[in-house]
Amino acid sequence: MKTPLSIVKDKFGDKQKLVAAVEKLAGEDLWVSRTNKDKGLAHVSNSKLVHLHEVFSTVKEKFGTREKLIAAVLDVEKRTKDDGYKSRLSAYPVPRLFDLYKSASKRAEAATKTAKKDAPSKAATKKAAAAAHAKPKKAAAPKKA
């Protein structure tokens, strides 16, 4: 396992280039500004910067903007019409939104797998429905001697 410093040196050369790459990725469409204006990203640890760069790269490639990521989270959780939830999500930073998206998609995927497993086949369901709706046969009348 590589240390964060070795990852920074291998991929970017030095920390300043990593900070510049993160700032380039984190434009207006992805970034919620919560950094200390005096310190900036230069005082953030290497591991956090590497994580930010990975998350921003993935989100930028897959979704493009924060708004599209928020829409994807709402869609996966089937809460597209919930404006209160949408406004709450809009205050979340991108890494938190991306983690939320990943966990919600895993839950949705697992739910569809279990639903498919639990649901009997169509042929079995049709036979069961036909048997339930069939008229019961009358018992034969006893013979007279």
GIHUWO-V220319 format. One record per backbone hydrogen bond with DSSP energy under -0.5 kcal/mol. CO is the residue of the C=O (numbers start at 1). NH is the residue of the N-H. If there is no record, write none. Layout:
BEGIN
co-><CO | CO>
nh-><NH | NH>
END
This chain:
BEGIN
co-><3 | 4 | 5 | 6 | 7 | 8 | 8 | 12 | 14 | 15 | 16 | 17 | 18 | 19 | 20 | 21 | 22 | 25 | 27 | 27 | 29 | 31 | 32 | 36 | 39 | 40 | 41 | 45 | 46 | 47 | 48 | 49 | 50 | 51 | 52 | 53 | 54 | 55 | 56 | 57 | 58 | 59 | 59 | 63 | 65 | 66 | 67 | 68 | 69 | 70 | 71 | 72 | 73 | 74 | 75 | 79 | 81 | 82 | 83 | 84 | 85 | 86 | 88 | 89 | 93 | 94 | 95 | 96 | 97 | 98 | 99 | 100 | 101 | 102 | 103 | 104 | 105 | 106 | 107 | 108 | 109 | 110 | 111 | 112 | 113 | 114 | 115 | 121 | 122 | 123 | 124 | 125 | 126 | 127 | 128 | 129 | 130>
nh-><7 | 8 | 9 | 10 | 11 | 12 | 13 | 14 | 18 | 19 | 20 | 21 | 22 | 23 | 24 | 25 | 26 | 27 | 30 | 31 | 66 | 33 | 34 | 40 | 42 | 43 | 44 | 49 | 50 | 51 | 52 | 53 | 54 | 55 | 56 | 57 | 58 | 59 | 60 | 61 | 62 | 63 | 64 | 65 | 69 | 70 | 71 | 72 | 73 | 74 | 75 | 76 | 77 | 79 | 78 | 82 | 83 | 86 | 87 | 88 | 89 | 90 | 91 | 92 | 97 | 98 | 99 | 100 | 101 | 102 | 103 | 104 | 105 | 106 | 107 | 108 | 109 | 110 | 111 | 112 | 113 | 114 | 115 | 116 | 117 | 118 | 119 | 125 | 126 | 127 | 128 | 129 | 130 | 131 | 132 | 133 | 134>
END
